[in-house]
């Protein structure tokens, strides 16, 4: 994917169509100073904006390859457009994540984009490892990277709430011992 071509293209369409979104995944982590390789764009979007998003994706030749109540995945046959995944925000927790999202500059500060807060990125990573235990090592590595880069800036109470909500309190205690001082 040519991120510097696709990102402004999609952002302009989101703005034009008034799509409520926040960037998540690897590009969002990099916006917070956490280096992580990624091959796609990932967005959290209001579920009711999915009709607009489907039109945008079709406009640029993306095909929907997977869709459930929770997620939609789009791929393009053109390598420069790559893959874009959407997590549908319809539950209260996900909607609150969108409300807390902040504007950050990405790609050498060329583009302003709404990005999930790092605590919410951690929450989604905890959810990902609960949903798919095979992803646990990868998600824990990402969580460690966020904690190392932003530890003292994080709201650990919010992170603890995610772990508790997802029945992973023991994992939070391990994380807390590693990164929370005082």
C-alpha positions as CSV (number, residue, x, y, z in Angstrom):
1,X,0.0,0.0,0.0
2,X,1.2,3.5,-0.8
3,X,0.1,5.0,2.5
4,X,1.0,8.6,1.5
5,X,-1.3,8.3,-1.5
6,X,-4.2,6.4,0.1
7,X,-4.4,8.1,3.5
8,X,-5.2,11.6,2.2
9,X,-7.5,10.2,-0.5
10,X,-9.6,8.4,2.2
11,X,-9.4,11.3,4.7
12,X,-10.7,13.7,2.0
13,X,-13.6,11.3,1.3
14,X,-14.3,10.9,5.0
15,X,-14.4,14.7,5.4
16,X,-16.6,15.2,2.4
17,X,-19.1,12.5,3.5
18,X,-18.9,13.4,7.2
19,X,-17.7,10.0,8.3
20,X,-17.1,9.6,12.0
21,X,-13.8,7.7,12.2
22,X,-10.5,7.3,14.1
23,X,-7.4,5.6,12.9
24,X,-6.3,2.5,14.8
25,X,-3.7,-0.2,14.3
26,X,-0.1,0.2,13.3
27,X,-0.4,3.6,11.7
28,X,-2.2,4.9,14.8
29,X,0.6,3.5,17.0
30,X,3.2,5.3,14.9
31,X,1.2,8.5,15.4
32,X,1.9,8.1,19.1
33,X,5.6,7.5,18.5
34,X,5.4,3.7,18.7
35,X,7.2,2.2,15.7
36,X,5.5,-0.9,14.3
37,X,5.4,-2.3,10.8
38,X,2.0,-2.4,9.1
39,X,0.7,-3.3,5.7
40,X,-2.8,-1.8,5.9
41,X,-5.0,1.0,7.3
42,X,-7.4,0.2,10.1
43,X,-10.3,2.5,11.2
44,X,-12.9,2.5,13.9
45,X,-16.0,4.0,12.4
46,X,-19.6,4.6,13.4
47,X,-21.6,1.6,12.3
48,X,-24.2,3.9,10.7
49,X,-21.5,5.4,8.5
50,X,-20.8,2.1,6.8
51,X,-23.1,2.8,3.8
52,X,-21.0,5.9,3.1
53,X,-17.8,3.9,3.5
54,X,-19.0,1.2,1.1
55,X,-19.6,3.8,-1.6
56,X,-16.2,5.3,-1.0
57,X,-14.5,2.0,-1.2
58,X,-16.4,1.0,-4.4
59,X,-15.5,4.4,-5.9
60,X,-11.8,3.5,-5.6
61,X,-12.2,-0.1,-6.7
62,X,-12.0,-1.8,-3.4
63,X,-13.9,-5.1,-2.9
64,X,-15.4,-6.1,0.4
65,X,-13.9,-9.5,1.1
66,X,-15.3,-10.0,4.6
67,X,-18.1,-8.4,6.5
68,X,-19.9,-9.1,9.8
69,X,-21.8,-6.9,12.3
70,X,-18.5,-6.0,13.8
71,X,-16.0,-5.6,11.0
72,X,-15.6,-5.0,7.2
73,X,-12.4,-5.7,5.3
74,X,-11.7,-4.2,1.9
75,X,-9.0,-5.1,-0.6
76,X,-7.9,-3.6,-3.9
77,X,-6.4,-5.4,-6.8
78,X,-4.2,-2.4,-7.3
79,X,-1.1,-2.8,-5.0
80,X,-0.9,0.9,-4.3
81,X,-4.4,0.9,-2.7
82,X,-3.8,-2.2,-0.6
83,X,-6.2,-3.2,2.2
84,X,-8.4,-1.2,4.6
85,X,-10.2,-2.7,7.5
86,X,-13.1,-1.1,9.5
87,X,-14.2,-1.9,13.0
88,X,-17.9,-0.9,13.3
89,X,-18.6,1.2,16.4
90,X,-22.1,0.5,17.6
91,X,-21.5,-0.5,21.3
92,X,-21.2,2.1,24.0
93,X,-17.5,1.3,24.6
94,X,-16.5,1.7,20.9
95,X,-18.5,4.9,20.5
96,X,-16.7,6.3,23.6
97,X,-13.4,5.5,21.9
98,X,-14.4,7.6,18.9
99,X,-15.4,10.4,21.2
100,X,-12.0,10.4,22.9
101,X,-10.0,10.2,19.6
102,X,-7.6,13.1,19.1
103,X,-6.2,14.7,16.0
104,X,-2.5,13.8,15.3
105,X,-0.2,14.6,12.5
106,X,1.2,11.6,10.6
107,X,3.7,11.0,7.8
108,X,6.2,13.7,8.6
109,X,3.4,15.8,9.9
110,X,1.9,16.1,6.4
111,X,-1.6,14.9,7.3
112,X,-3.9,15.5,10.3
113,X,-6.0,12.5,11.2
114,X,-8.2,11.4,14.1
115,X,-6.4,8.7,16.0
116,X,-7.6,6.5,18.9
117,X,-6.0,7.3,22.3
118,X,-3.3,4.9,23.3
119,X,-5.3,3.5,26.1
120,X,-8.1,2.6,23.6
121,X,-5.5,1.0,21.3
122,X,-4.4,-1.2,24.3
123,X,-8.1,-2.0,24.9
124,X,-8.5,-3.2,21.3
125,X,-5.3,-5.3,21.6
126,X,-6.6,-7.0,24.7
127,X,-9.9,-7.7,23.0
128,X,-8.0,-9.1,19.9
129,X,-6.1,-11.6,22.1
130,X,-9.3,-12.6,23.9
131,X,-11.0,-13.1,20.5
132,X,-8.1,-15.0,19.0
133,X,-5.6,-16.5,21.5
134,X,-3.2,-17.2,18.6
135,X,-2.6,-13.4,18.4
136,X,-1.7,-13.1,22.1
137,X,2.1,-12.9,21.7
138,X,1.8,-10.2,18.9
139,X,-0.8,-8.2,20.8
140,X,1.2,-8.3,24.1
141,X,4.3,-7.2,22.2
142,X,2.3,-4.2,20.9
143,X,1.0,-3.4,24.3
144,X,4.5,-3.6,25.7
145,X,5.7,-1.2,23.0
146,X,3.0,1.3,23.9
147,X,3.8,1.0,27.6
148,X,7.5,1.5,27.0
149,X,6.9,4.6,24.7
150,X,4.1,6.2,26.7
151,X,4.1,4.6,30.2
152,X,4.0,7.7,32.4
153,X,1.5,9.5,30.0
154,X,-1.0,6.6,30.0
155,X,-4.2,6.6,32.0
156,X,-3.6,3.2,33.7
157,X,-7.1,3.2,35.2
158,X,-8.6,3.1,31.8
159,X,-6.3,0.3,30.7
160,X,-7.1,-1.6,33.9
161,X,-10.8,-1.2,33.1
162,X,-10.3,-2.8,29.7
163,X,-8.4,-5.8,31.2
164,X,-11.1,-6.2,33.9
165,X,-13.9,-6.0,31.4
166,X,-12.3,-8.7,29.2
167,X,-11.5,-11.0,32.2
168,X,-7.8,-10.5,31.9
169,X,-7.1,-8.9,35.3
170,X,-4.1,-11.2,36.0
171,X,-2.5,-10.0,32.7
172,X,-3.0,-6.4,33.8
173,X,-1.2,-7.1,37.1
174,X,1.8,-8.4,35.2
175,X,1.7,-5.4,32.9
176,X,1.4,-3.0,35.9
177,X,4.3,-4.6,37.7
178,X,6.5,-4.1,34.6
179,X,5.6,-0.5,33.7
180,X,3.7,1.4,36.4
181,X,5.9,3.1,39.0
182,X,4.8,4.4,42.4
